[in-house]
């Protein structure tokens, strides 16, 4: 058994989400958003390298030595998979392990908005699940793919770095592609994917201009593309995609995005009032007849009005969702205000 396995098991046993290893600090587990030491002894640089080296394949270790950064998946049988990041900082080597639950949690068990089931039935276009790091984007997307897998006969490709949730075929056929093993880049994998007759492509992250452009063009070709971004609202997501491109390309990108976008689900995690758990809050934007023109004309501030005027469709704003959680006593006033986007108006 690898020396790290006991620490990683502690993440699962304590209901934690992440394990942080930093030279000069004890190992720490993130539990309900806060970091807690799991050992009394600090990790020395002499301890760190052999501990990381033991669980890393030779070819990936060479890549880590060359690039000083590495992402891969590590699995402990009958415990869990972990999305792993090896890194360098001022003190030397370090690592962060994110627990990937062995069982894919359903939309119902996650208490996600019912409208996500409608989004899963969209035939083509671009659907984005957004939020900051650690907000549960991958878990939400896995639940949506699992719902499609259980209810529809589709050919689904996931393109990730590394592969996180592993789906078993139900009604659908699901193929997992890992960057660095099965393809050299997200862009290469997207190009190859179009030759395999996909109905749905899950893109782990839209990291660069070329990948975003391919995602937009793939969605325009009749494929349903799911992807994630590190933004916390629908308007900021639209702006982020457009701002990636040079100024002279942005008018064309606005047109492409206006034709492709079918939905944006933004997600944040809030601490519950009793401090014992966390609860997700969402903003949902869906396609309406007015949305394409709003994007083409750059009137992004109007997206708020679109959301507020179409709650009957299942749309909701982040602040309204937070207010609902506060009204029900699920979260505290302090947490609600901290997570609210328009704090003055929220007050």
N, C-alpha and C positions, 0 to 999 in steps of 0.2 A: 504494500500500500504506500502511495506517495505521501511524503510528509505533509503536504498541503491538504490532503483529503480530510483529515480530522477538522481542520479549520472550515473547510467548505461544507462539511456535514453540519457544523454548528450554524451556518447560515440557514440551512433548511430546518434544523431543529428549533431554532428560535423564531421562525417566521420572518427572518430577515430577507432583504432584497439584494444586498451587495456586500462583498468583502473587500476591504482596502488594505493594501500592504505598502508601507512606506518605511524606508530606512530611518532609524532613530525613533520610531513610534511603535507601540504595540499594535498587533492586528486589530482592526476595528470592523464591526458589522453595522450596516445601516438597518435599523428596525423602525418602521413607521416614520421614516424620514430623518431620524436622528442617528448619529454615529455613536456606538458604544464599544469600549475596549473588550476584547474577548480573551486577551492574555495579559498578564502583568509584565512580562519581559518584552523589552523593545527589540525590534528586529535590526540586527547589524548587517552591514554590507556583505560580510563573510557568510551570513546565514541566507541572505536573499538570493544570490545567484544560483547556488545548487538547488534551492527550493523551487525556483522557477524553471531551471534547466531540466529538472526531473520529469516535468509533465509536458514538455514542449518537444514536438518532433524535430529531428535534426535539420530538415530543410527550412522549417519555420524559424528555428533558432538562428540560423545563418542570416535569414531575412531580418530578424530583430537586431542582430549585430550590425547589419549594414544600414538599416533605416532608423534604428533607435525607437521604433514603434511597431507594435504587432497586434493584430486582432485575430482571434481564432476561437473555436468552441472546444471546451473540455467537458468530458462526461464521466461521472462516477456511476457505475452500474447500480441500478435499484435506488439511486438517490436523486440525482438531477443532472441536467446539463447546465453549463455556465458559459455565458458570453465573456470572453477573456480579453483584457487589454494589458499588454506589457508595455512599459514606458520607461523613459529616463527623465529625471529631474535633477535639481541641484544636489541632492543627497546621493544620487546613483539610481539604481534600478528600482522600479516599483511595479505594482500590478493592481488592477481592479477586476473583480469577478462579479458579474450580474447573474443571479439565479434565473434560469428558465424553467418554469414548472413543467414536470414530466407529463402532466395531464393538461390538455387544452381546455380552458374554462369557457363555458358557453356564454352567449350573449345574455341569456336570462340570469345565470349565476353571477355575472359581473354587474347586473342591474343597469345595463346600457340602454339608451333610448330605443324604443320600439322601432323608430324610423330607420334604424340601421339595417333592419331586415329588408326594408324597401330599397335601400341603397344596394344591398347585395343582389337585387334582382335587376339592376341596370344592365343593359346589354353591352354598351361600349362607352368610352369616355374616360376621364381622369377623376379619381376619387382620392383625396388626400386626408390622411390622419396625422394631425399635427399636435405639438406640445413640446415642452422642455424635456431635457434628458431626465429619465426616471419617472415620466408621467404615465407610463403604461401603454404607449402607442403600439408596441409590438404585440402586447397581449390583446388589445382591442382588434388589431388586424387579424391575428390568429383566430379569434373568435368569429370574425366575419367570414374568413376563409372556411372555417369549420362548418359554419351554417350553410354556406354554398355547397360544400362537399357532401353534407348530409341530405340536401334537398334538391340538388340539381345535377345534371350530368354535363360536366364541363371539363375542358383540358386546362389545368392550372399550372403555371410555372412560377416558382418563387426564386428570386435572384437576390442573394444576401451575402454579407461579409461580416461575420460568418453566418452559416445556417443556424437559426434559433429554434423555433418550434418545428418539429418533424410531424407531418400529417400522414395518417394512414388512409389509403384510398377507400372511399365509401361509394357514393354514386359517381363521384368525379375521379379523374386521373390527375394526380399531383406529382410533379417533378421538382426536385430541389436542386438548385445550382449555386455553388459556393465560389465566390470570387477568389482567385489565387489557386484554386484546385481544378475547377471545371471550366473556368474562363479567366482571362487576364484582367478584365475590367468590367464595370457595369455597362459601359457603352458596347463593348464586344459582345457581352452576354445578351443585351437587348437586340442587337443586330441578328445574332444567331437564333434567338427565340422566335423571331418572325418567320423563320423557315420551318418551324415545327407546328404550325397550325394551332396557336393558342387561342383560347377564349378569354382567359384572364392571366395577367402578369402581376405578381406582387414584387415590387421593387423596394428592397430594404431601405434605401435612402437615395434621394436625388441630390448627389453630392456636388455636381459641377454642371457647367453650362451645357456640355455635350449630352450628358445624361438627361437633363431636363428637356432639351430639344428632342431627343429620341422618345422620351415619355410622351410628349405632346403629339409628335407625329404618329406614334404607335396608337395612341388613343383615337386619333383622327382616322386611322385605318380600320376601325371597327372592333378593336380589342378593349376590354375593360382593364384599366391599369390602376392598381392600388399603389400608393407610395407614401412616404413619411417626410415631414419637414420639421425643423426645430423652430416653429412659430406658435404663438398662443392665441391667435384669433384668425377669423376668416379674412378680414381686410389686410392684416399684416402678411398673411400667406400669399395673397395675390400680389402685394407689393414686392415681397421677397423674390418671387419667381421672376417678375419683370425686371427688377433691379440687377439680377445676375447678368443680364445681357447688356452689351454696349448700347449707348444711347441711340445710334442709328438703326439698331435692330429692334428696339422696343416697340415701335408701332406694329410691326409684323407679329411680334410675340403676343401682343395684346389680342390680336385677331385670332391667333392659334389657340391661346388660352381660353378666350371667350367661346370658341367652338368646342373645346375639349372638356372643360370643367363641368362635372356633374354633381359634385358634392365635396364639402370640406367639413370634417369633424375635428374640432379642436378640443383638447382634453387637458385638464389640470387635476392634480390630487390635492385634496384638503385634509388636514387633520380633523378628526371628529372631536366634538366638544368634550368627550370623556378622556381624550388622549390615548385611547386604546387601539385605534384603527385609523384608516384613511378612506376617504370616499371620493369618487371621481365626479367632476363637474364638467359639463360639455357646452360647446357652442356648435350648432349645426346650421350649415348653409346648403341649400339644395338649388338645383337649376330651376329658374323661372324664366318666362319670356323676357323679363326686363334685365336679367343678369348679364347676358352677352353684351348688350349695348352699354351697360354700366362699366364693364371691363374695357371694352374698346375705346370708350370716351375718357377713360382714366378717372371716372367719378367714384373712386373707391369708397369715399365716405358714405355714399348712398347704400352700401351693402348693409349697414346697420338698419336702415329703413326697410330694406327688402326682408331681412330676418324678422323684424318686429311686425311687419304686415302679413306674414305667412306662417304664423304659429300653428294654424290649423293643419298645415302640411307636415308638421313635425319639426319645423325650424325653431331654434331657441338661441338666445344670446347668452354669453358666458355670465354676465352680471345678473341676468334674470334667474339663471339656474342657481347661482350662488345665493341670491336672495331667497329662493325657495328652500334651499338647505338651511339657511339661517332661520327662516320663519318656522320650520319644522323642528328647530332645536338640534339639528344634526351637527352643525358646526357653530363655533363661537363667533361673536361680533368681531373680535380681533382677527381671527382667521379669515372671515369673510372680507373685511376691509383690506387685508394684506393681499388677497387674491383678486379683488375686484379690479377691473381695467380702468374704469372711469371713477376714480376714488371720490372726487368732489360730488359728482352726481349720486354716487352710491350712498354717501353720507346723508 
